[in-house]
Amino acid sequence: MSANSEIEKLGSICRKAKKTGKLSGKNLNELHSLFGQRFTKAFDAIKNNRVKKYIFKPGSKTVWIVIGRERDYLVIPEADFCTCDDFYFRVLDKKIHYCYHLISQKISACLDCYDTIEETIDLYDSLMKEWKKATA
């Protein structure tokens, strides 16, 4: 399946899930067929509350984090970007279209199934420095 059709299919499933508030059994099967083990890992991250949306106040800076096996990964959904090795070595090389962190963030966002963490803006720079690290 082409990158565009995978991206479109995930988008379509997410739009349906947002309307109904859940993923149907059919959606789960489609996502597993589409992404295989990456969907399994993404769904596990969602079920185990490892998707976090940080909101820094005052102001409205928002940062998405997915807690992975090795460390916390910064996800920028608007750019389809993640700081994980899978992104650097497989997504950028066009071997895959999304790492599991991106998949979990996209599904979590459409289902409103993530932890929201409010922090003060004075912590933004130090947390971003930590999250942007290329290695653990």
BADO-792528 format. One record per atom (N, C-alpha, C): atom name; residue in three letters; x, y, z. Coordinates in nm, 3 decimals, padded with zeros to 5 digits. Layout:
BEGIN
+------+------+---------+---------+---------+
: site : code :       u :       v :       w :
+------+------+---------+---------+---------+
:   CA :  ala :       X :       Y :       Z :
...
+------+------+---------+---------+---------+
//
This chain:
BEGIN
+------+------+---------+---------+---------+
: site : code :       u :       v :       w :
+------+------+---------+---------+---------+
:    N :  met :  00.085 : -00.118 :  00.000 :
:   CA :  met :  00.000 :  00.000 :  00.000 :
:    C :  met :  00.089 :  00.124 :  00.000 :
:    N :  ser :  00.052 :  00.227 : -00.073 :
:   CA :  ser :  00.134 :  00.347 : -00.083 :
:    C :  ser :  00.124 :  00.430 :  00.045 :
:    N :  ala :  00.221 :  00.518 :  00.062 :
:   CA :  ala :  00.223 :  00.605 :  00.180 :
:    C :  ala :  00.096 :  00.687 :  00.188 :
:    N :  asn :  00.056 :  00.746 :  00.075 :
:   CA :  asn : -00.064 :  00.829 :  00.077 :
:    C :  asn : -00.188 :  00.750 :  00.117 :
:    N :  ser : -00.202 :  00.628 :  00.067 :
:   CA :  ser : -00.321 :  00.552 :  00.102 :
:    C :  ser : -00.319 :  00.507 :  00.248 :
:    N :  glu : -00.201 :  00.476 :  00.303 :
:   CA :  glu : -00.193 :  00.443 :  00.446 :
:    C :  glu : -00.230 :  00.565 :  00.530 :
:    N :  ile : -00.176 :  00.679 :  00.492 :
:   CA :  ile : -00.203 :  00.803 :  00.565 :
:    C :  ile : -00.352 :  00.836 :  00.556 :
:    N :  glu : -00.409 :  00.823 :  00.437 :
:   CA :  glu : -00.551 :  00.850 :  00.418 :
:    C :  glu : -00.637 :  00.753 :  00.497 :
:    N :  lys : -00.599 :  00.625 :  00.498 :
:   CA :  lys : -00.678 :  00.524 :  00.571 :
:    C :  lys : -00.675 :  00.551 :  00.721 :
:    N :  leu : -00.557 :  00.583 :  00.775 :
:   CA :  leu : -00.548 :  00.616 :  00.918 :
:    C :  leu : -00.631 :  00.739 :  00.948 :
:    N :  gly : -00.623 :  00.840 :  00.862 :
:   CA :  gly : -00.703 :  00.961 :  00.881 :
:    C :  gly : -00.852 :  00.932 :  00.879 :
:    N :  ser : -00.895 :  00.848 :  00.786 :
:   CA :  ser : -01.036 :  00.812 :  00.776 :
:    C :  ser : -01.083 :  00.737 :  00.901 :
:    N :  ile : -01.003 :  00.642 :  00.946 :
:   CA :  ile : -01.039 :  00.567 :  01.067 :
:    C :  ile : -01.044 :  00.660 :  01.187 :
:    N :  cys : -00.949 :  00.752 :  01.197 :
:   CA :  cys : -00.947 :  00.846 :  01.310 :
:    C :  cys : -01.069 :  00.938 :  01.307 :
:    N :  arg : -01.109 :  00.984 :  01.188 :
:   CA :  arg : -01.228 :  01.070 :  01.179 :
:    C :  arg : -01.354 :  00.994 :  01.224 :
:    N :  lys : -01.365 :  00.868 :  01.183 :
:   CA :  lys : -01.480 :  00.787 :  01.225 :
:    C :  lys : -01.478 :  00.765 :  01.376 :
:    N :  ala : -01.359 :  00.735 :  01.428 :
:   CA :  ala : -01.346 :  00.710 :  01.573 :
:    C :  ala : -01.379 :  00.835 :  01.653 :
:    N :  lys : -01.341 :  00.950 :  01.601 :
:   CA :  lys : -01.371 :  01.076 :  01.671 :
:    C :  lys : -01.522 :  01.097 :  01.682 :
:    N :  lys : -01.594 :  01.063 :  01.574 :
:   CA :  lys : -01.740 :  01.079 :  01.574 :
:    C :  lys : -01.807 :  00.984 :  01.673 :
:    N :  thr : -01.760 :  00.859 :  01.677 :
:   CA :  thr : -01.824 :  00.758 :  01.761 :
:    C :  thr : -01.763 :  00.749 :  01.901 :
:    N :  gly : -01.642 :  00.802 :  01.918 :
:   CA :  gly : -01.576 :  00.796 :  02.047 :
:    C :  gly : -01.505 :  00.664 :  02.074 :
:    N :  lys : -01.494 :  00.580 :  01.970 :
:   CA :  lys : -01.427 :  00.451 :  01.990 :
:    C :  lys : -01.380 :  00.395 :  01.856 :
:    N :  leu : -01.294 :  00.296 :  01.865 :
:   CA :  leu : -01.252 :  00.220 :  01.748 :
:    C :  leu : -01.336 :  00.093 :  01.743 :
:    N :  ser : -01.395 :  00.066 :  01.629 :
:   CA :  ser : -01.474 : -00.055 :  01.614 :
:    C :  ser : -01.380 : -00.174 :  01.596 :
:    N :  gly : -01.434 : -00.293 :  01.607 :
:   CA :  gly : -01.356 : -00.414 :  01.581 :
:    C :  gly : -01.301 : -00.414 :  01.439 :
:    N :  lys : -01.383 : -00.366 :  01.346 :
:   CA :  lys : -01.339 : -00.357 :  01.206 :
:    C :  lys : -01.222 : -00.260 :  01.195 :
:    N :  asn : -01.231 : -00.145 :  01.264 :
:   CA :  asn : -01.121 : -00.047 :  01.263 :
:    C :  asn : -00.994 : -00.108 :  01.320 :
:    N :  leu : -01.006 : -00.181 :  01.428 :
:   CA :  leu : -00.888 : -00.244 :  01.491 :
:    C :  leu : -00.822 : -00.341 :  01.394 :
:    N :  asn : -00.904 : -00.421 :  01.325 :
:   CA :  asn : -00.850 : -00.515 :  01.226 :
:    C :  asn : -00.783 : -00.443 :  01.110 :
:    N :  glu : -00.846 : -00.335 :  01.063 :
:   CA :  glu : -00.788 : -00.258 :  00.953 :
:    C :  glu : -00.654 : -00.197 :  00.993 :
:    N :  leu : -00.649 : -00.142 :  01.114 :
:   CA :  leu : -00.525 : -00.080 :  01.161 :
:    C :  leu : -00.415 : -00.184 :  01.178 :
:    N :  his : -00.452 : -00.302 :  01.228 :
:   CA :  his : -00.352 : -00.407 :  01.241 :
:    C :  his : -00.303 : -00.454 :  01.104 :
:    N :  ser : -00.394 : -00.466 :  01.009 :
:   CA :  ser : -00.354 : -00.505 :  00.873 :
:    C :  ser : -00.264 : -00.399 :  00.810 :
:    N :  leu : -00.292 : -00.276 :  00.838 :
:   CA :  leu : -00.217 : -00.164 :  00.782 :
:    C :  leu : -00.078 : -00.150 :  00.841 :
:    N :  phe : -00.069 : -00.160 :  00.975 :
:   CA :  phe :  00.057 : -00.129 :  01.043 :
:    C :  phe :  00.120 : -00.246 :  01.117 :
:    N :  gly :  00.052 : -00.357 :  01.128 :
:   CA :  gly :  00.109 : -00.475 :  01.194 :
:    C :  gly :  00.154 : -00.449 :  01.336 :
:    N :  gln :  00.277 : -00.489 :  01.366 :
:   CA :  gln :  00.332 : -00.479 :  01.501 :
:    C :  gln :  00.337 : -00.333 :  01.551 :
:    N :  arg :  00.353 : -00.239 :  01.459 :
:   CA :  arg :  00.354 : -00.098 :  01.502 :
:    C :  arg :  00.219 : -00.059 :  01.560 :
:    N :  phe :  00.109 : -00.110 :  01.502 :
:   CA :  phe : -00.022 : -00.081 :  01.559 :
:    C :  phe : -00.036 : -00.148 :  01.696 :
:    N :  thr :  00.011 : -00.271 :  01.708 :
:   CA :  thr :  00.004 : -00.341 :  01.837 :
:    C :  thr :  00.075 : -00.259 :  01.945 :
:    N :  lys :  00.194 : -00.209 :  01.914 :
:   CA :  lys :  00.268 : -00.126 :  02.010 :
:    C :  lys :  00.196 :  00.006 :  02.037 :
:    N :  ala :  00.140 :  00.067 :  01.933 :
:   CA :  ala :  00.068 :  00.193 :  01.949 :
:    C :  ala : -00.054 :  00.174 :  02.039 :
:    N :  phe : -00.129 :  00.068 :  02.015 :
:   CA :  phe : -00.248 :  00.040 :  02.095 :
:    C :  phe : -00.211 :  00.012 :  02.239 :
:    N :  asp : -00.099 : -00.057 :  02.259 :
:   CA :  asp : -00.048 : -00.083 :  02.394 :
:    C :  asp : -00.013 :  00.048 :  02.464 :
:    N :  ala :  00.049 :  00.140 :  02.393 :
:   CA :  ala :  00.085 :  00.271 :  02.451 :
:    C :  ala : -00.041 :  00.346 :  02.492 :
:    N :  ile : -00.144 :  00.339 :  02.410 :
:   CA :  ile : -00.271 :  00.406 :  02.442 :
:    C :  ile : -00.335 :  00.342 :  02.565 :
:    N :  lys : -00.345 :  00.209 :  02.565 :
:   CA :  lys : -00.409 :  00.138 :  02.677 :
:    C :  lys : -00.336 :  00.160 :  02.809 :
:    N :  asn : -00.204 :  00.179 :  02.802 :
:   CA :  asn : -00.124 :  00.195 :  02.923 :
:    C :  asn : -00.095 :  00.342 :  02.957 :
:    N :  asn : -00.176 :  00.431 :  02.902 :
:   CA :  asn : -00.167 :  00.575 :  02.934 :
:    C :  asn : -00.028 :  00.633 :  02.914 :
:    N :  arg :  00.037 :  00.596 :  02.805 :
:   CA :  arg :  00.172 :  00.646 :  02.779 :
:    C :  arg :  00.174 :  00.762 :  02.679 :
:    N :  val :  00.056 :  00.809 :  02.638 :
:   CA :  val :  00.048 :  00.925 :  02.550 :
:    C :  val :  00.013 :  01.046 :  02.637 :
:    N :  lys :  00.098 :  01.150 :  02.629 :
:   CA :  lys :  00.082 :  01.268 :  02.715 :
:    C :  lys :  00.076 :  01.395 :  02.630 :
:    N :  lys : -00.013 :  01.482 :  02.669 :
:   CA :  lys : -00.023 :  01.613 :  02.605 :
:    C :  lys :  00.013 :  01.716 :  02.712 :
:    N :  tyr :  00.127 :  01.780 :  02.693 :
:   CA :  tyr :  00.172 :  01.883 :  02.786 :
:    C :  tyr :  00.123 :  02.018 :  02.738 :
:    N :  ile :  00.066 :  02.094 :  02.830 :
:   CA :  ile :  00.023 :  02.230 :  02.800 :
:    C :  ile :  00.099 :  02.321 :  02.897 :
:    N :  phe :  00.170 :  02.416 :  02.840 :
:   CA :  phe :  00.253 :  02.506 :  02.920 :
:    C :  phe :  00.181 :  02.639 :  02.935 :
:    N :  lys :  00.168 :  02.682 :  03.064 :
:   CA :  lys :  00.094 :  02.804 :  03.096 :
:    C :  lys :  00.181 :  02.897 :  03.179 :
:    N :  pro :  00.164 :  03.028 :  03.172 :
:   CA :  pro :  00.065 :  03.093 :  03.087 :
:    C :  pro :  00.105 :  03.078 :  02.940 :
:    N :  gly :  00.008 :  03.097 :  02.857 :
:   CA :  gly :  00.029 :  03.075 :  02.714 :
:    C :  gly : -00.040 :  02.947 :  02.674 :
:    N :  ser : -00.007 :  02.900 :  02.555 :
:   CA :  ser : -00.075 :  02.780 :  02.507 :
:    C :  ser :  00.019 :  02.688 :  02.428 :
:    N :  lys :  00.145 :  02.684 :  02.468 :
:   CA :  lys :  00.237 :  02.591 :  02.402 :
:    C :  lys :  00.193 :  02.449 :  02.437 :
:    N :  thr :  00.184 :  02.365 :  02.334 :
:   CA :  thr :  00.141 :  02.227 :  02.352 :
:    C :  thr :  00.248 :  02.134 :  02.296 :
:    N :  val :  00.279 :  02.031 :  02.371 :
:   CA :  val :  00.379 :  01.933 :  02.330 :
:    C :  val :  00.322 :  01.793 :  02.355 :
:    N :  trp :  00.335 :  01.706 :  02.254 :
:   CA :  trp :  00.292 :  01.567 :  02.268 :
:    C :  trp :  00.413 :  01.480 :  02.297 :
:    N :  ile :  00.399 :  01.390 :  02.393 :
:   CA :  ile :  00.504 :  01.297 :  02.432 :
:    C :  ile :  00.443 :  01.156 :  02.437 :
:    N :  val :  00.518 :  01.060 :  02.385 :
:   CA :  val :  00.480 :  00.920 :  02.401 :
:    C :  val :  00.593 :  00.853 :  02.478 :
:    N :  ile :  00.558 :  00.793 :  02.588 :
:   CA :  ile :  00.658 :  00.725 :  02.671 :
:    C :  ile :  00.687 :  00.590 :  02.607 :
:    N :  gly :  00.811 :  00.574 :  02.565 :
:   CA :  gly :  00.853 :  00.452 :  02.497 :
:    C :  gly :  00.930 :  00.361 :  02.590 :
:    N :  arg :  00.988 :  00.257 :  02.533 :
:   CA :  arg :  01.065 :  00.161 :  02.613 :
:    C :  arg :  01.194 :  00.223 :  02.665 :
:    N :  glu :  01.260 :  00.302 :  02.581 :
:   CA :  glu :  01.391 :  00.358 :  02.616 :
:    C :  glu :  01.381 :  00.493 :  02.686 :
:    N :  arg :  01.285 :  00.575 :  02.641 :
:   CA :  arg :  01.274 :  00.711 :  02.694 :
:    C :  arg :  01.144 :  00.773 :  02.647 :
:    N :  asp :  01.126 :  00.901 :  02.676 :
:   CA :  asp :  01.009 :  00.975 :  02.628 :
:    C :  asp :  01.041 :  01.030 :  02.489 :
:    N :  tyr :  00.943 :  01.018 :  02.397 :
:   CA :  tyr :  00.964 :  01.064 :  02.260 :
:    C :  tyr :  00.874 :  01.183 :  02.229 :
:    N :  leu :  00.934 :  01.286 :  02.175 :
:   CA :  leu :  00.863 :  01.405 :  02.131 :
:    C :  leu :  00.797 :  01.376 :  01.997 :
:    N :  val :  00.667 :  01.401 :  01.989 :
:   CA :  val :  00.591 :  01.379 :  01.866 :
:    C :  val :  00.533 :  01.514 :  01.823 :
:    N :  ile :  00.555 :  01.548 :  01.698 :
:   CA :  ile :  00.497 :  01.671 :  01.643 :
:    C :  ile :  00.398 :  01.628 :  01.534 :
:    N :  pro :  00.271 :  01.613 :  01.572 :
:   CA :  pro :  00.173 :  01.557 :  01.479 :
:    C :  pro :  00.153 :  01.640 :  01.353 :
:    N :  glu :  00.164 :  01.772 :  01.364 :
:   CA :  glu :  00.143 :  01.859 :  01.247 :
:    C :  glu :  00.250 :  01.835 :  01.140 :
:    N :  ala :  00.365 :  01.787 :  01.181 :
:   CA :  ala :  00.475 :  01.761 :  01.088 :
:    C :  ala :  00.497 :  01.611 :  01.065 :
:    N :  asp :  00.414 :  01.527 :  01.126 :
:   CA :  asp :  00.434 :  01.382 :  01.122 :
:    C :  asp :  00.578 :  01.348 :  01.159 :
:    N :  phe :  00.622 :  01.400 :  01.275 :
:   CA :  phe :  00.761 :  01.386 :  01.319 :
:    C :  phe :  00.767 :  01.324 :  01.458 :
:    N :  cys :  00.871 :  01.243 :  01.479 :
:   CA :  cys :  00.897 :  01.183 :  01.610 :
:    C :  cys :  01.048 :  01.177 :  01.631 :
:    N :  thr :  01.091 :  01.181 :  01.756 :
:   CA :  thr :  01.234 :  01.177 :  01.787 :
:    C :  thr :  01.288 :  01.036 :  01.806 :
:    N :  cys :  01.211 :  00.933 :  01.774 :
:   CA :  cys :  01.258 :  00.796 :  01.795 :
:    C :  cys :  01.351 :  00.749 :  01.683 :
:    N :  asp :  01.427 :  00.644 :  01.712 :
:   CA :  asp :  01.517 :  00.586 :  01.612 :
:    C :  asp :  01.442 :  00.530 :  01.492 :
:    N :  asp :  01.325 :  00.471 :  01.515 :
:   CA :  asp :  01.246 :  00.415 :  01.406 :
:    C :  asp :  01.213 :  00.523 :  01.303 :
:    N :  phe :  01.182 :  00.643 :  01.353 :
:   CA :  phe :  01.153 :  00.754 :  01.263 :
:    C :  phe :  01.276 :  00.786 :  01.178 :
:    N :  tyr :  01.391 :  00.801 :  01.245 :
:   CA :  tyr :  01.512 :  00.840 :  01.174 :
:    C :  tyr :  01.560 :  00.733 :  01.075 :
:    N :  phe :  01.550 :  00.608 :  01.114 :
:   CA :  phe :  01.607 :  00.503 :  01.030 :
:    C :  phe :  01.509 :  00.436 :  00.936 :
:    N :  arg :  01.381 :  00.443 :  00.963 :
:   CA :  arg :  01.285 :  00.375 :  00.875 :
:    C :  arg :  01.185 :  00.468 :  00.809 :
:    N :  val :  01.137 :  00.570 :  00.883 :
:   CA :  val :  01.041 :  00.663 :  00.822 :
:    C :  val :  01.114 :  00.753 :  00.722 :
:    N :  leu :  01.225 :  00.813 :  00.763 :
:   CA :  leu :  01.298 :  00.902 :  00.672 :
:    C :  leu :  01.354 :  00.827 :  00.552 :
:    N :  asp :  01.385 :  00.699 :  00.569 :
:   CA :  asp :  01.432 :  00.617 :  00.456 :
:    C :  asp :  01.316 :  00.563 :  00.372 :
:    N :  lys :  01.193 :  00.601 :  00.410 :
:   CA :  lys :  01.071 :  00.561 :  00.339 :
:    C :  lys :  01.047 :  00.411 :  00.340 :
:    N :  lys :  01.095 :  00.343 :  00.444 :
:   CA :  lys :  01.067 :  00.200 :  00.460 :
:    C :  lys :  00.930 :  00.180 :  00.524 :
:    N :  ile :  00.891 :  00.274 :  00.610 :
:   CA :  ile :  00.759 :  00.275 :  00.673 :
:    C :  ile :  00.708 :  00.419 :  00.667 :
:    N :  his :  00.582 :  00.439 :  00.703 :
:   CA :  his :  00.523 :  00.572 :  00.692 :
:    C :  his :  00.506 :  00.641 :  00.827 :
:    N :  tyr :  00.485 :  00.562 :  00.933 :
:   CA :  tyr :  00.471 :  00.616 :  01.068 :
:    C :  tyr :  00.538 :  00.521 :  01.166 :
:    N :  cys :  00.604 :  00.578 :  01.266 :
:   CA :  cys :  00.650 :  00.497 :  01.379 :
:    C :  cys :  00.529 :  00.474 :  01.470 :
:    N :  tyr :  00.542 :  00.384 :  01.566 :
:   CA :  tyr :  00.426 :  00.356 :  01.651 :
:    C :  tyr :  00.392 :  00.473 :  01.741 :
:    N :  his :  00.488 :  00.559 :  01.773 :
:   CA :  his :  00.460 :  00.676 :  01.856 :
:    C :  his :  00.365 :  00.772 :  01.785 :
:    N :  leu :  00.389 :  00.794 :  01.655 :
:   CA :  leu :  00.299 :  00.880 :  01.577 :
:    C :  leu :  00.160 :  00.818 :  01.565 :
:    N :  ile :  00.156 :  00.688 :  01.541 :
:   CA :  ile :  00.026 :  00.620 :  01.530 :
:    C :  ile : -00.051 :  00.633 :  01.662 :
:    N :  ser :  00.018 :  00.611 :  01.773 :
:   CA :  ser : -00.051 :  00.619 :  01.903 :
:    C :  ser : -00.098 :  00.761 :  01.933 :
:    N :  gln : -00.018 :  00.862 :  01.897 :
:   CA :  gln : -00.060 :  01.001 :  01.921 :
:    C :  gln : -00.184 :  01.033 :  01.837 :
:    N :  lys : -00.183 :  00.996 :  01.710 :
:   CA :  lys : -00.295 :  01.028 :  01.622 :
:    C :  lys : -00.425 :  00.962 :  01.669 :
:    N :  ile : -00.416 :  00.836 :  01.708 :
:   CA :  ile : -00.536 :  00.766 :  01.756 :
:    C :  ile : -00.580 :  00.823 :  01.891 :
:    N :  ser : -00.485 :  00.847 :  01.980 :
:   CA :  ser : -00.519 :  00.904 :  02.111 :
:    C :  ser : -00.587 :  01.038 :  02.099 :
:    N :  ala : -00.536 :  01.123 :  02.010 :
:   CA :  ala : -00.594 :  01.256 :  01.992 :
:    C :  ala : -00.738 :  01.248 :  01.944 :
:    N :  cys : -00.766 :  01.159 :  01.850 :
:   CA :  cys : -00.902 :  01.152 :  01.797 :
:    C :  cys : -00.999 :  01.091 :  01.898 :
:    N :  leu : -00.949 :  01.009 :  01.989 :
:   CA :  leu : -01.034 :  00.947 :  02.091 :
:    C :  leu : -01.035 :  01.025 :  02.223 :
:    N :  asp : -00.959 :  01.134 :  02.229 :
:   CA :  asp : -00.941 :  01.208 :  02.355 :
:    C :  asp : -00.899 :  01.113 :  02.466 :
:    N :  cys : -00.803 :  01.027 :  02.433 :
:   CA :  cys : -00.758 :  00.923 :  02.525 :
:    C :  cys : -00.609 :  00.942 :  02.553 :
:    N :  tyr : -00.577 :  01.043 :  02.633 :
:   CA :  tyr : -00.439 :  01.074 :  02.667 :
:    C :  tyr : -00.441 :  01.151 :  02.799 :
:    N :  asp : -00.328 :  01.157 :  02.863 :
:   CA :  asp : -00.316 :  01.236 :  02.985 :
:    C :  asp : -00.278 :  01.378 :  02.948 :
:    N :  thr : -00.346 :  01.474 :  03.006 :
:   CA :  thr : -00.312 :  01.614 :  02.989 :
:    C :  thr : -00.234 :  01.658 :  03.111 :
:    N :  ile : -00.117 :  01.715 :  03.087 :
:   CA :  ile : -00.032 :  01.760 :  03.196 :
:    C :  ile : -00.007 :  01.909 :  03.178 :
:    N :  glu : -00.044 :  01.987 :  03.278 :
:   CA :  glu : -00.019 :  02.130 :  03.273 :
:    C :  glu :  00.108 :  02.161 :  03.350 :
:    N :  glu :  00.195 :  02.237 :  03.285 :
:   CA :  glu :  00.322 :  02.279 :  03.345 :
:    C :  glu :  00.334 :  02.430 :  03.329 :
:    N :  thr :  00.423 :  02.487 :  03.407 :
:   CA :  thr :  00.449 :  02.629 :  03.392 :
:    C :  thr :  00.545 :  02.650 :  03.276 :
:    N :  ile :  00.532 :  02.763 :  03.212 :
:   CA :  ile :  00.612 :  02.792 :  03.094 :
:    C :  ile :  00.762 :  02.794 :  03.126 :
:    N :  asp :  00.798 :  02.820 :  03.251 :
:   CA :  asp :  00.941 :  02.824 :  03.285 :
:    C :  asp :  01.007 :  02.685 :  03.278 :
:    N :  leu :  00.928 :  02.579 :  03.271 :
:   CA :  leu :  00.984 :  02.444 :  03.255 :
:    C :  leu :  00.996 :  02.402 :  03.108 :
:    N :  tyr :  00.938 :  02.480 :  03.018 :
:   CA :  tyr :  00.932 :  02.444 :  02.877 :
:    C :  tyr :  01.072 :  02.417 :  02.819 :
:    N :  asp :  01.163 :  02.510 :  02.833 :
:   CA :  asp :  01.296 :  02.495 :  02.771 :
:    C :  asp :  01.370 :  02.372 :  02.824 :
:    N :  ser :  01.368 :  02.350 :  02.955 :
:   CA :  ser :  01.442 :  02.236 :  03.009 :
:    C :  ser :  01.379 :  02.103 :  02.968 :
:    N :  leu :  01.247 :  02.096 :  02.965 :
:   CA :  leu :  01.181 :  01.972 :  02.922 :
:    C :  leu :  01.204 :  01.948 :  02.773 :
:    N :  met :  01.195 :  02.052 :  02.691 :
:   CA :  met :  01.219 :  02.036 :  02.548 :
:    C :  met :  01.362 :  01.990 :  02.522 :
:    N :  lys :  01.456 :  02.041 :  02.597 :
:   CA :  lys :  01.596 :  02.000 :  02.581 :
:    C :  lys :  01.609 :  01.849 :  02.609 :
:    N :  glu :  01.541 :  01.802 :  02.712 :
:   CA :  glu :  01.544 :  01.660 :  02.746 :
:    C :  glu :  01.476 :  01.576 :  02.638 :
:    N :  trp :  01.360 :  01.620 :  02.592 :
:   CA :  trp :  01.284 :  01.544 :  02.494 :
:    C :  trp :  01.349 :  01.542 :  02.357 :
:    N :  lys :  01.428 :  01.641 :  02.324 :
:   CA :  lys :  01.493 :  01.648 :  02.193 :
:    C :  lys :  01.619 :  01.566 :  02.185 :
:    N :  lys :  01.667 :  01.514 :  02.297 :
:   CA :  lys :  01.789 :  01.433 :  02.294 :
:    C :  lys :  01.774 :  01.318 :  02.196 :
:    N :  ala :  01.880 :  01.293 :  02.121 :
:   CA :  ala :  01.876 :  01.186 :  02.021 :
:    C :  ala :  01.897 :  01.048 :  02.084 :
:    N :  thr :  01.957 :  01.042 :  02.200 :
:   CA :  thr :  01.980 :  00.913 :  02.266 :
:    C :  thr :  01.938 :  00.922 :  02.411 :
:    N :  ala :  01.918 :  00.806 :  02.471 :
:   CA :  ala :  01.875 :  00.802 :  02.611 :
:    C :  ala :  01.984 :  00.849 :  02.703 :
+------+------+---------+---------+---------+
//
